[in-house]
């Protein structure tokens, strides 16, 4: 996102929110569905490394910016040094906390740079706060909160033995406790706390934290019972038909860690 040159470009809270959402999605990928690649890149033998998220929903582990002061606030330095000295889940949770802090720093850096007033800053924060934090997604806190609010949701129906996989052919069906929610339509209407009601506080995707959307394919992990967008965990409807027991990236990673230990 550019602040504009000689001809200053007017930016809105929605513009900054889109930037925030893209960076957030990229960092969530690094810490969930692409965690093995992220883990390998965080070599403790290398210099100070940081995790960067980009507006196009990608991520990168890299050295800090050389210019002083940097163009944007910098994320936490040296995330690679603690990798081998902590349990993997605790290390990922620590990186997630610092990633949340960085996202807020970048968003409010832009809010100051673009001259947002009090109302615009409030609108921006409400849009960001309507999403789970990266920490909540990585640690599974989102799932726990969802189960507390929906005690009769998917956990009981899992015992029926039926597969919980939805494809475009079943687009009129929604996963339990997950009525269709179109985030794009809401984006321009997030004006304050009064609009952030429980109507849209439904079971989120365990990878990206987004809610269910119409015509989207979802798959449920048979171990942790968490829902995922098929695109987030790289599972297509055709491939799902041949999976007897689906294990999400987090459960697969935990199983490998136990075997190594």
C-alpha positions as CSV (number, residue, x, y, z in Angstrom):
1,X,0.0,0.0,0.0
2,X,1.4,3.4,-1.0
3,X,0.8,6.6,0.7
4,X,0.9,8.5,-2.6
5,X,3.6,10.8,-4.1
6,X,3.1,14.3,-5.3
7,X,-0.5,13.7,-5.9
8,X,-1.7,12.3,-2.6
9,X,-4.1,9.4,-2.9
10,X,-7.0,9.3,-0.5
11,X,-7.2,6.1,1.4
12,X,-10.1,4.7,3.5
13,X,-10.3,2.4,6.5
14,X,-11.6,-0.3,4.1
15,X,-8.4,0.0,2.0
16,X,-6.2,-0.5,5.1
17,X,-8.5,-3.4,6.2
18,X,-8.0,-5.1,2.9
19,X,-4.2,-4.8,3.3
20,X,-4.5,-6.1,6.9
21,X,-6.6,-9.1,5.8
22,X,-4.2,-10.1,3.0
23,X,-1.2,-9.9,5.3
24,X,-3.0,-11.8,8.0
25,X,-4.1,-14.6,5.6
26,X,-0.5,-15.0,4.4
27,X,0.9,-15.3,7.9
28,X,-1.8,-17.8,8.9
29,X,-0.8,-20.0,6.0
30,X,2.8,-19.9,7.2
31,X,1.8,-21.1,10.7
32,X,-0.8,-23.7,9.7
33,X,-1.2,-25.2,6.2
34,X,2.4,-24.4,5.2
35,X,4.0,-24.8,8.6
36,X,6.5,-27.4,7.5
37,X,8.0,-25.0,4.9
38,X,8.0,-22.2,7.5
39,X,9.7,-24.4,10.1
40,X,12.5,-25.3,7.6
41,X,13.1,-21.7,6.7
42,X,13.5,-20.6,10.3
43,X,17.0,-22.2,10.6
44,X,18.5,-21.2,14.0
45,X,22.0,-21.1,12.4
46,X,21.0,-18.1,10.2
47,X,20.9,-14.5,11.2
48,X,18.0,-12.6,12.7
49,X,14.9,-13.6,10.7
50,X,11.4,-12.3,10.7
51,X,8.0,-13.4,9.3
52,X,6.5,-11.0,6.8
53,X,2.9,-11.2,5.5
54,X,1.9,-9.5,2.2
55,X,-1.3,-8.0,1.0
56,X,-1.6,-10.7,-1.7
57,X,-2.0,-13.4,1.0
58,X,1.6,-14.6,0.7
59,X,4.4,-14.8,3.3
60,X,8.1,-14.8,3.5
61,X,10.8,-15.4,6.1
62,X,13.5,-12.8,5.6
63,X,16.1,-10.5,7.1
64,X,14.9,-7.2,8.4
65,X,14.8,-4.1,6.1
66,X,18.2,-2.4,5.7
67,X,16.9,1.2,5.5
68,X,16.6,3.2,8.7
69,X,13.9,4.1,9.5
70,X,12.1,1.3,7.6
71,X,9.3,2.0,5.2
72,X,6.9,0.0,7.5
73,X,7.1,-1.1,11.1
74,X,9.2,-4.2,11.3
75,X,8.0,-7.6,12.7
76,X,9.7,-9.4,15.6
77,X,13.4,-10.2,15.0
78,X,15.1,-13.5,15.6
79,X,12.1,-15.8,15.5
80,X,14.4,-18.6,14.3
81,X,16.6,-18.5,17.4
82,X,13.9,-20.0,19.6
83,X,12.8,-22.7,17.2
84,X,14.7,-25.6,18.6
85,X,14.6,-24.5,22.3
86,X,10.8,-24.7,22.6
87,X,8.0,-27.2,21.9
88,X,6.9,-26.6,18.3
89,X,3.3,-25.6,19.3
90,X,4.6,-23.1,21.9
91,X,7.1,-21.7,19.4
92,X,4.4,-21.3,16.7
93,X,2.1,-19.7,19.3
94,X,4.8,-17.2,20.2
95,X,5.4,-16.3,16.6
96,X,1.6,-15.9,16.2
97,X,1.4,-13.4,19.1
98,X,4.2,-11.3,17.6
99,X,2.5,-11.5,14.2
100,X,-0.8,-10.2,15.6
101,X,1.2,-7.3,17.1
102,X,2.9,-6.5,13.8
103,X,-0.4,-6.5,11.9
104,X,-1.9,-4.0,14.3
105,X,1.3,-1.8,14.1
106,X,1.2,-1.8,10.3
107,X,-2.6,-1.0,10.2
108,X,-2.3,1.9,12.6
109,X,0.8,3.1,10.9
110,X,-1.2,3.5,7.7
111,X,-4.1,5.1,9.7
112,X,-1.7,7.8,10.9
113,X,0.0,8.2,7.6
114,X,-3.3,8.6,5.8
115,X,-4.7,11.0,8.4
116,X,-7.6,9.0,9.7
117,X,-9.7,10.7,12.3
118,X,-11.1,9.1,15.5
119,X,-14.2,7.7,13.7
120,X,-12.1,6.2,10.9
121,X,-9.7,4.6,13.3
122,X,-12.6,3.1,15.2
123,X,-14.1,1.7,12.0
124,X,-10.8,0.2,11.1
125,X,-10.3,-1.5,14.5
126,X,-13.9,-2.9,14.4
127,X,-13.3,-4.5,11.1
128,X,-10.0,-6.0,12.2
129,X,-11.5,-7.1,15.6
130,X,-14.3,-8.9,13.8
131,X,-11.7,-11.6,12.8
132,X,-10.0,-14.1,15.1
133,X,-6.4,-13.3,15.9
134,X,-3.6,-15.3,14.4
135,X,-2.9,-16.6,17.9
136,X,-6.5,-17.8,18.3
137,X,-6.3,-19.6,14.9
138,X,-3.0,-21.3,15.5
139,X,-3.7,-22.4,19.1
140,X,-7.2,-23.6,18.4
141,X,-8.8,-21.0,20.7
142,X,-11.3,-20.2,18.0
143,X,-12.5,-23.8,18.0
144,X,-12.9,-23.9,21.8
145,X,-14.9,-20.6,21.8
146,X,-17.1,-21.9,19.0
147,X,-17.8,-25.1,20.9
148,X,-18.7,-23.2,24.0
149,X,-21.2,-21.0,22.1
150,X,-22.5,-24.0,20.1
151,X,-22.6,-27.0,22.5
152,X,-24.9,-29.0,20.2
153,X,-22.9,-28.4,17.0
154,X,-20.7,-30.6,15.0
155,X,-19.1,-32.7,17.8
156,X,-22.2,-34.7,18.4
157,X,-23.1,-35.2,14.8
158,X,-19.6,-36.6,14.1
159,X,-20.5,-39.7,16.0
160,X,-23.1,-40.5,13.4
161,X,-20.3,-41.9,11.1
162,X,-21.3,-39.7,8.2
163,X,-18.6,-37.8,6.3
164,X,-18.7,-34.0,6.7
165,X,-17.6,-32.9,3.3
166,X,-19.4,-30.3,1.2
167,X,-18.9,-29.6,-2.4
168,X,-20.4,-27.2,-5.0
169,X,-23.0,-29.8,-5.7
170,X,-24.2,-29.4,-2.2
171,X,-24.1,-25.6,-2.2
172,X,-27.5,-25.2,-0.7
173,X,-26.3,-27.0,2.4
174,X,-24.3,-25.4,5.2
175,X,-22.1,-27.1,7.8
176,X,-23.8,-27.3,11.2
177,X,-24.1,-23.9,12.9
178,X,-22.7,-22.2,9.9
179,X,-25.3,-20.2,7.9
180,X,-23.9,-18.6,4.7
181,X,-21.8,-15.5,5.4
182,X,-20.6,-13.2,2.6
183,X,-17.8,-11.2,4.1
184,X,-17.3,-9.2,0.9
185,X,-20.8,-7.7,1.2
186,X,-20.2,-6.7,4.8
187,X,-16.9,-5.1,4.2
188,X,-18.3,-1.7,3.3
189,X,-20.9,-1.9,6.0
190,X,-18.8,-2.4,9.1
191,X,-19.5,0.9,10.8
192,X,-19.2,0.0,14.5
193,X,-19.9,-2.4,17.3
194,X,-23.6,-2.4,16.7
195,X,-22.9,-4.2,13.4
196,X,-20.6,-6.8,14.9
197,X,-23.4,-9.0,16.3
198,X,-23.5,-12.7,17.1
199,X,-25.3,-13.4,13.8
200,X,-21.9,-13.7,12.0
201,X,-20.0,-15.2,14.9
202,X,-20.1,-18.7,13.5
203,X,-17.7,-21.6,13.3
204,X,-14.6,-20.3,11.4
205,X,-12.1,-22.1,9.2
206,X,-9.3,-23.6,11.2
207,X,-6.7,-22.3,8.8
208,X,-7.7,-18.8,7.7
209,X,-10.3,-18.0,10.4
210,X,-12.9,-16.9,7.9
211,X,-16.6,-17.9,8.2
212,X,-18.6,-20.2,5.9
213,X,-19.5,-18.8,2.5
214,X,-22.1,-19.9,0.0
215,X,-20.9,-22.4,-2.7
216,X,-17.6,-23.1,-0.7
217,X,-16.3,-26.6,-0.2
218,X,-15.5,-27.4,3.4
219,X,-13.9,-30.5,5.1
220,X,-13.9,-31.5,8.7
221,X,-10.9,-33.0,10.5
222,X,-11.8,-36.4,11.9
223,X,-9.5,-36.0,14.8
224,X,-9.9,-32.4,16.2
225,X,-13.4,-31.9,14.5
226,X,-12.3,-28.5,13.2
227,X,-13.7,-27.2,9.9
228,X,-11.5,-26.0,7.0
229,X,-12.0,-24.5,3.6
230,X,-10.9,-27.0,1.0
231,X,-8.8,-24.4,-0.7
232,X,-7.0,-23.6,2.6
233,X,-5.8,-27.2,3.2
234,X,-5.5,-28.0,-0.6
235,X,-8.2,-30.6,-0.6
236,X,-10.6,-30.7,-3.6
237,X,-14.1,-32.3,-3.5
238,X,-12.9,-35.1,-5.8
239,X,-9.9,-35.9,-3.6
240,X,-12.0,-35.8,-0.4
241,X,-14.2,-38.6,-1.8
242,X,-11.1,-41.0,-1.6
243,X,-10.1,-40.0,2.0
244,X,-11.3,-42.4,4.6
245,X,-10.1,-40.3,7.6
246,X,-9.1,-36.7,7.1
247,X,-6.4,-35.3,9.3
248,X,-5.8,-31.5,9.2
249,X,-2.2,-30.1,9.0
250,X,-2.1,-29.4,12.7
251,X,-3.1,-32.9,13.7
252,X,-0.7,-34.4,11.2
253,X,2.1,-32.2,12.6
254,X,1.3,-33.2,16.2
255,X,1.4,-36.9,15.3
256,X,4.8,-36.5,13.7
257,X,6.1,-34.6,16.7
258,X,5.0,-37.5,19.0
259,X,6.7,-40.0,16.8
260,X,9.9,-38.0,16.8
261,X,9.8,-37.6,20.5
